[in-house]
Amino acid sequence: MLVVPVLLTSMDFSVLYLAIPVITADLAPTSSQMLWILDIYGFVLAGLLITMGNLGDRFGRRKILLIGAVVFGAASVLAAFSTSPEMLIAARALMGLGGATLMPSTLSLIRNMFEDPGERAKAIGVWTAAFAGGGALGPVAGGALLNFFDWGSVFLINVPFLIGLLIAAPILVPEFRNPSSARFDIAGAALSMAAVLPIVYAAKHAAEITGWDVKSSISLAAGAVFAALFFVRQRSATDPLVDTTLFKSRRFVGALVAVTLGIMVLLGPNMYLAQYLQLALGFSPLGAALWMIPMTIAAMAGSMLAPQLRGWVGTASAMSIGFVAAATGLGVIAFTPAVDGLSIIVGGGVVLGAGVTTVMTLATDAIVAAAPPDRAGAASAIQETGSEFGGALGIALMGSIGATVYKTSLDLPADVPAIAEESFASAREVSRSLPEEVGNALFENAAEAFTSGLSVAATAGSVVMLALAVVVPVLMRGESTDAESTSVRADSNSYAKESHS
């Protein structure tokens, strides 16, 4: 039951991309409006995660989950029947609001429902598998729906699942909350949003322009200032949104680094793999999505098997194995040729996916276990915020690396339009308008330049994974075990559980 919200939230990050052409034809958004249609969901979700996680701790995780499901469902209907770009942007913002309640609520409920560390790790493995599966299912489901229905169907697909959740969750999911008499930290909530939003915007803007400019720098600096103010506020607040003492734990910090950089290295190459399948190998968007399924299956398997691997070799060693596997997958991808590289892309992606989700499952479990049950929502929100940062950073950094290598590697003939230098997609379009011999030469040149960028980005990611294979296990060792860490917090005695059927 708890995998439904995370599946839908993950799907919604990817399902929209295939609908962009038909949305553009129907609503005629400007380029700026189109970017906001794509990005506003992630902005709002990232900015509200910490606040919503804390509200779940206070007022009930199940209650916040169900309220979020109603908001997400209503916003999905509004998005499906939008008649203007502005209306669709507003609907996507509301979907982000709903999504911000779903992610930390489900993870904190798992933290409270599964007190045994082994059982909790298995549940988090299923949760991670649902997140990975949703990301791959989005393009496949979107492509299938758009073959038979209009673009609104990619939003309406959420509604039946959410109705089922609203009916079943009050029966099957118990309520957990921390009845606190302290006032909600409104100033802290505002500072958390003021910190997160500019940083996420800086990364996304850098990805859009495939570089770094003054706007990104100012946005990042503003976010850093507000982040510092947020942590100062949390250290002095009577009932803070975030327990800053968690960051004194090497185990917690190591797990958070693993989540953030793991997502960064997974999503960055994914952007390249999808482009390679479509532009270099000529697959349709739906065909490319189908070829990404083996990677998703491997990712789901890695998350499901991670607890067993931990039982055999321990958390630190299991995470190290996951990092090495991810580095190996990226190393394989680095050797992708300009053409006929399908087996390398799929094979490397399978190993990469399994390795990263092994790390993600164990790191997520370590993060939620580090906090007492009454603050599980806040800890879950930190994990989700790390994931958002990692995803945005991965796309920005990998995109910048690839674009730089592409432009420096491309040997453009004098009579070819300069727009071909902008991207592989641009070069492919230009090649179709040129005489066959010149067009083929341009396409081959651009494919070589693109795969050179892919190789450099994958190699950089592989180096990061190998470094983490050493650093993170060192941080994860030397503190209390998972089982011990859940029982040493004295304030857990004040935790209150309410169960309703």
C-alpha positions in Angstrom: 0.0 0.0 0.0 2.8 2.4 0.9 4.5 1.8 -2.5 1.6 3.4 -4.4 2.5 7.1 -3.5 6.2 6.7 -4.1 5.5 4.9 -7.4 3.2 7.7 -8.6 5.6 10.5 -7.4 8.5 8.9 -9.2 6.4 8.3 -12.4 5.4 12.0 -12.5 9.1 13.1 -12.8 9.4 11.2 -16.1 5.9 10.7 -17.6 5.6 14.3 -18.8 8.6 14.4 -21.1 6.9 12.3 -23.9 3.8 14.6 -23.7 5.8 17.8 -24.3 5.2 17.9 -28.1 1.5 17.5 -27.9 1.2 19.9 -25.0 3.2 22.5 -26.9 0.9 22.0 -29.9 -2.3 22.3 -27.8 -1.5 25.1 -25.3 1.3 26.9 -27.2 3.4 27.8 -24.2 6.5 30.0 -24.5 9.9 28.4 -24.0 10.0 29.9 -20.5 6.5 28.6 -19.7 7.4 25.1 -20.9 10.4 25.0 -18.6 8.2 26.0 -15.7 5.7 23.3 -16.6 8.6 20.8 -16.4 10.4 22.2 -13.3 7.8 23.7 -11.0 6.7 20.2 -9.7 10.3 19.4 -8.5 10.8 22.9 -7.1 7.7 22.9 -4.9 8.3 19.3 -3.8 11.9 19.9 -2.8 11.1 23.1 -1.0 8.4 21.6 1.1 9.8 18.2 2.0 11.2 19.2 5.4 8.1 21.1 6.4 5.8 18.3 5.4 7.9 15.7 7.1 7.7 17.6 10.3 3.9 18.1 10.0 3.5 14.4 9.6 5.4 13.9 12.8 3.1 16.3 14.6 -0.3 15.6 13.2 0.0 12.0 12.0 1.9 10.4 9.1 -1.2 8.6 7.8 -3.3 11.8 8.0 -0.8 13.9 6.1 -0.4 11.0 3.6 -4.1 11.0 2.9 -4.4 14.8 2.7 -1.4 14.8 0.2 -3.1 12.1 -1.8 -6.3 14.2 -2.1 -4.2 17.3 -3.2 -2.1 15.2 -5.6 -5.2 13.6 -7.2 -7.2 16.9 -7.5 -4.1 18.6 -9.0 -3.7 15.7 -11.5 -7.3 16.3 -12.7 -6.7 20.0 -12.9 -3.6 19.4 -14.9 -5.3 17.0 -17.2 -8.0 19.5 -18.1 -5.8 22.6 -18.2 -6.7 25.1 -20.9 -3.7 27.4 -20.7 0.0 27.2 -19.8 -0.6 29.2 -16.6 -3.3 26.8 -15.5 -1.0 23.8 -16.1 1.9 25.4 -14.2 -0.4 26.1 -11.2 -1.6 22.5 -11.4 1.9 21.1 -11.5 2.8 23.3 -8.5 -0.1 21.8 -6.5 1.1 18.3 -7.6 4.4 19.2 -6.1 2.7 20.2 -2.8 0.9 16.9 -2.7 4.1 15.0 -3.6 6.0 16.7 -0.8 3.6 15.0 1.7 3.7 11.6 0.1 7.4 10.8 0.1 8.4 11.5 3.7 5.0 10.1 5.0 5.5 6.7 3.4 9.1 6.4 4.6 8.4 7.5 8.1 5.4 5.1 8.3 7.8 2.3 7.3 10.2 3.4 10.1 7.4 3.1 12.6 5.6 0.0 11.3 8.7 -2.1 11.1 10.6 -2.0 14.4 12.8 -4.9 13.6 15.9 -3.6 11.6 15.9 -6.6 9.3 12.2 -6.3 8.4 12.5 -2.5 8.0 15.4 -2.9 5.6 13.3 -5.3 3.5 10.4 -2.8 3.5 12.7 0.0 2.5 14.1 -2.3 -0.3 10.6 -2.6 -1.7 10.1 1.2 -1.3 13.3 1.8 -3.2 12.3 -0.7 -5.9 9.0 1.1 -6.3 10.8 4.5 -6.8 13.1 2.9 -9.4 10.3 1.2 -11.1 8.2 4.4 -11.3 10.9 6.3 -13.0 11.1 3.7 -15.8 7.4 3.1 -15.9 6.6 6.8 -16.5 7.9 7.0 -20.1 6.5 3.6 -21.0 3.1 4.4 -19.6 3.2 7.9 -21.1 4.1 6.6 -24.6 1.3 3.9 -24.4 -1.3 6.4 -23.3 -0.4 9.0 -25.9 -0.9 6.4 -28.6 -4.6 6.2 -27.7 -5.6 9.3 -25.7 -4.8 13.0 -25.5 -2.0 14.4 -23.3 -4.3 14.8 -20.2 -4.2 11.1 -19.8 -0.7 11.1 -18.5 -2.0 12.9 -15.4 -5.3 11.1 -15.1 -3.5 7.8 -14.7 -2.7 8.9 -11.1 -6.4 9.1 -10.1 -7.5 5.5 -9.8 -4.4 4.5 -7.8 -5.0 7.4 -5.4 -8.7 6.6 -5.0 -7.6 3.0 -4.0 -5.1 4.5 -1.5 -7.7 6.7 0.1 -10.0 3.7 0.5 -7.5 1.2 1.7 -5.0 3.2 3.8 -7.4 4.0 6.6 -8.1 0.3 7.0 -4.6 -1.2 6.4 -2.2 1.5 7.6 -2.0 2.4 11.3 -1.6 6.0 12.5 1.6 7.3 14.1 2.3 10.7 15.4 4.3 12.6 18.0 1.9 14.7 20.1 4.0 17.8 20.7 2.7 20.9 22.6 5.4 23.1 21.2 4.5 25.6 18.5 5.3 24.8 15.0 8.5 26.5 13.8 7.1 28.7 11.1 10.3 30.7 10.7 12.2 27.5 10.3 9.8 26.2 7.7 10.2 29.5 5.7 14.0 29.3 6.0 14.1 25.7 4.8 12.2 26.7 1.7 14.3 29.8 1.2 17.4 27.5 1.4 16.3 24.6 -0.8 14.6 26.4 -3.6 17.5 28.6 -4.8 20.0 25.7 -4.6 17.7 23.4 -6.6 17.1 26.3 -9.1 20.8 26.9 -9.5 21.4 23.3 -10.4 18.4 23.1 -12.8 19.3 26.4 -14.5 22.9 25.1 -15.0 21.6 22.0 -16.5 19.3 23.9 -18.9 22.1 26.1 -20.2 24.7 23.3 -19.9 27.0 25.6 -18.0 27.3 28.0 -15.1 26.4 31.6 -15.2 25.9 34.6 -12.9 22.3 33.7 -12.2 23.3 30.2 -11.1 26.0 31.6 -8.8 23.8 34.2 -7.2 21.0 31.6 -6.7 23.5 29.1 -5.1 25.0 31.8 -2.9 21.5 32.9 -1.7 20.6 29.3 -0.9 23.8 28.8 1.0 23.1 31.9 3.1 19.6 30.8 3.9 20.8 27.2 4.7 23.3 28.6 7.2 20.5 30.7 8.8 18.2 27.7 8.8 20.8 25.6 10.8 21.4 28.5 13.2 17.6 28.6 13.8 17.3 24.9 14.3 20.0 24.9 16.9 18.2 27.5 19.0 14.6 26.5 18.4 12.6 24.9 21.2 11.1 22.2 18.9 13.2 22.4 15.7 12.1 21.0 12.3 15.4 19.1 12.0 17.4 17.5 14.8 20.8 19.0 14.0 22.5 16.5 16.4 22.0 13.9 13.7 24.7 15.6 11.6 27.2 14.8 14.4 26.7 11.1 13.6 29.3 9.9 11.1 26.9 7.1 10.2 24.1 9.5 9.4 26.4 11.8 7.4 27.9 8.9 5.5 24.5 7.6 4.6 23.3 11.0 3.5 26.4 11.4 1.3 25.7 8.0 -0.2 22.1 8.9 -1.1 22.9 12.3 -2.5 25.8 11.2 -4.7 24.3 7.9 -5.5 21.3 9.6 -7.1 23.6 12.1 -8.8 25.6 9.4 -10.5 22.5 7.4 -11.4 20.4 10.2 -13.0 23.3 12.0 -14.7 24.2 9.1 -17.0 20.5 8.2 -17.5 20.1 11.5 -19.3 22.8 10.4 -21.8 21.6 6.8 -22.2 18.1 8.0 -23.2 19.6 10.4 -25.8 22.0 7.8 -27.1 19.2 5.3 -27.7 17.1 7.8 -29.6 19.7 10.0 -31.4 22.5 7.6 -32.1 20.6 4.3 -32.4 17.3 5.8 -33.8 14.8 4.4 -31.3 11.5 6.2 -30.7 11.0 7.6 -27.2 8.8 4.6 -26.3 11.4 2.2 -27.8 14.2 3.9 -25.8 12.1 3.6 -22.7 11.6 -0.1 -23.3 15.3 -0.6 -23.6 15.8 1.1 -20.3 13.6 -1.6 -18.6 16.5 -4.1 -18.0 18.3 -1.4 -16.1 15.2 -0.8 -14.0 14.7 -4.5 -13.3 18.3 -4.7 -12.1 17.8 -1.6 -10.0 14.7 -3.2 -8.4 16.5 -6.4 -7.8 19.5 -4.6 -6.2 17.2 -2.8 -3.8 15.3 -6.0 -2.9 18.5 -8.1 -2.3 20.4 -5.4 -0.4 19.1 -6.5 3.0 20.3 -10.0 2.4 23.7 -8.8 1.2 23.9 -6.7 4.4 23.1 -9.9 6.4 26.1 -11.6 4.8 28.8 -9.0 5.0 27.5 -6.1 7.1 26.2 -2.6 6.1 29.5 -1.0 5.3 30.9 -3.8 3.2 27.5 -4.2 1.4 27.5 -0.5 0.5 31.1 -0.8 -0.7 30.1 -3.6 -3.0 27.3 -1.5 -4.3 29.6 1.4 -5.1 32.1 -0.8 -6.8 29.3 -2.4 -8.9 28.1 1.1 -9.9 31.7 2.1 -10.8 32.0 -1.0 -12.9 28.8 -0.2 -14.8 29.9 3.3 -15.5 33.3 2.0 -16.6 31.5 -0.2 -19.2 29.4 2.7 -20.3 32.5 4.8 -20.8 33.5 2.5 -23.7 30.2 3.1 -25.6 31.0 3.5 -29.4 29.3 6.1 -31.6 27.2 3.4 -33.2 26.1 -0.2 -32.4 26.6 0.3 -28.7 23.2 -1.1 -27.5 24.7 -4.1 -25.7 27.2 -1.9 -23.9 24.6 0.6 -22.8 22.2 -2.0 -21.6 24.8 -4.2 -19.9 26.6 -1.3 -18.2 23.2 0.2 -17.2 22.1 -3.1 -15.6 25.3 -3.2 -13.4 25.0 0.5 -12.6 21.3 0.3 -11.6 21.9 -2.8 -9.3 24.8 -1.2 -7.6 23.3 2.2 -7.0 20.0 0.9 -5.6 21.9 -1.5 -3.3 23.6 1.6 -1.8 20.4 3.6 -1.8 18.4 1.0 0.1 21.0 0.6 2.9 21.7 4.3 3.1 18.1 5.2 3.4 17.6 2.6 6.1 20.6 4.0 8.0 19.1 7.6 7.8 15.7 6.8 9.1 17.1 4.5 11.8 19.3 7.3 13.1 16.3 9.3 14.3 13.9 8.2 17.0 10.5 7.0 15.8 8.8 10.3 16.8 11.1 12.3 14.4 11.0 9.8 11.5 9.2 12.2 9.3 11.9 14.8 9.6 14.7 12.3 9.0 12.8 11.0 6.0 12.5 14.5 4.6 16.3 15.0 4.9 16.8 11.8 2.9 14.3 13.0 0.2 15.9 16.5 0.1 19.3 14.8 -0.4 17.9 12.8 -3.3 16.4 16.0 -4.9 19.8 17.8 -4.6 21.6 14.8 -5.9 19.3 14.4 -8.9 19.5 18.1 -9.8 23.3 18.2 -9.3 23.8 15.0 -11.4 21.9 16.4 -14.4 23.6 19.7 -14.1 27.2 18.4 -13.7 26.9 15.5 -16.2 25.1 17.8 -18.7 27.8 20.5 -18.4 30.6 17.9 -18.8 29.0 16.3 -21.8 28.2 19.6 -23.5 31.7 20.9 -23.0 33.3 17.8 -24.4 30.8 17.7 -27.3 31.6 21.3 -28.4 35.3 20.9 -28.1 35.3 17.5 -29.9 33.0 18.4 -32.8 34.8 19.2 -36.0 32.2 21.3 -37.8 32.7 21.9 -41.5 32.6 25.5 -42.6 29.3 25.2 -44.6 27.3 23.5 -41.8 25.0 25.8 -39.7 26.5 26.7 -36.3 23.4 25.5 -34.5 24.8 21.9 -34.9 27.4 22.8 -32.2 24.6 23.3 -29.6 23.8 19.6 -29.0 23.7 16.2 -30.6 20.0 16.6 -31.2 20.6 19.9 -33.1 23.3 18.3 -35.2 21.0 15.4 -36.0 18.2 17.7 -37.2 20.7 19.7 -39.3 22.1 16.6 -40.9 18.7 15.7 -42.2 18.5 19.0 -44.2 21.9 18.6 -45.8 23.0 16.6 -48.9 23.3 12.9 -48.0 27.1 12.7 -48.0 27.5 15.9 -45.9 24.7 15.0 -43.6 26.0 11.5 -42.9 29.5 13.0 -42.2 28.0 15.5 -39.8 25.9 12.9 -38.0 28.9 10.5 -37.6 31.1 13.4 -36.3 28.4 14.5 -33.9 27.9 11.0 -32.6 31.6 10.6 -32.0 31.6 13.9 -30.1 28.5 13.0 -28.1 29.9 9.6 -27.0 33.2 11.3 -26.1 31.2 13.5 -23.7 29.4 10.4 -22.4 32.7 8.6 -21.9 34.2 11.5 -19.9 31.0 11.9 -17.8 30.8 8.1 -17.1 34.5 8.0 -16.2 34.1 10.9 -13.8 31.1 9.2 -12.2 33.0 5.9 -11.9 35.9 7.7 -10.1 33.3 9.2 -7.7 31.8 5.8 -7.0 35.2 4.3 -6.3 36.1 7.1 -3.9 32.8 6.6 -2.1 33.4 2.9 -1.9 36.3 3.8 0.4 35.0 6.9 2.2 31.4 6.0 3.0 32.2 2.6 4.6 34.8 4.3 6.8 32.1 6.7 8.0 29.5 4.0 8.4 31.9 1.9 10.6 32.8 2.8 14.2 29.4 3.7 15.5 26.5 1.7 17.0 24.8 -0.9 14.8 21.5 -0.2 13.2 19.6 -2.2 15.9 21.4 -0.4 18.7 20.9 3.0 17.2 17.1 2.6 17.4 17.1 2.0 21.1 19.6 4.5 22.6 17.5 7.6 22.2 15.9 8.3 25.6 13.3 10.7 24.1 11.7 7.8 22.3 9.9 7.1 25.5 7.7 10.0 24.8 6.6 8.6 21.5 2.9 8.0 21.2 1.3 5.6 18.8 -2.3 5.7 17.7 -3.7 2.8 15.8 -7.1 3.0 14.0 -8.8 0.4 12.0 
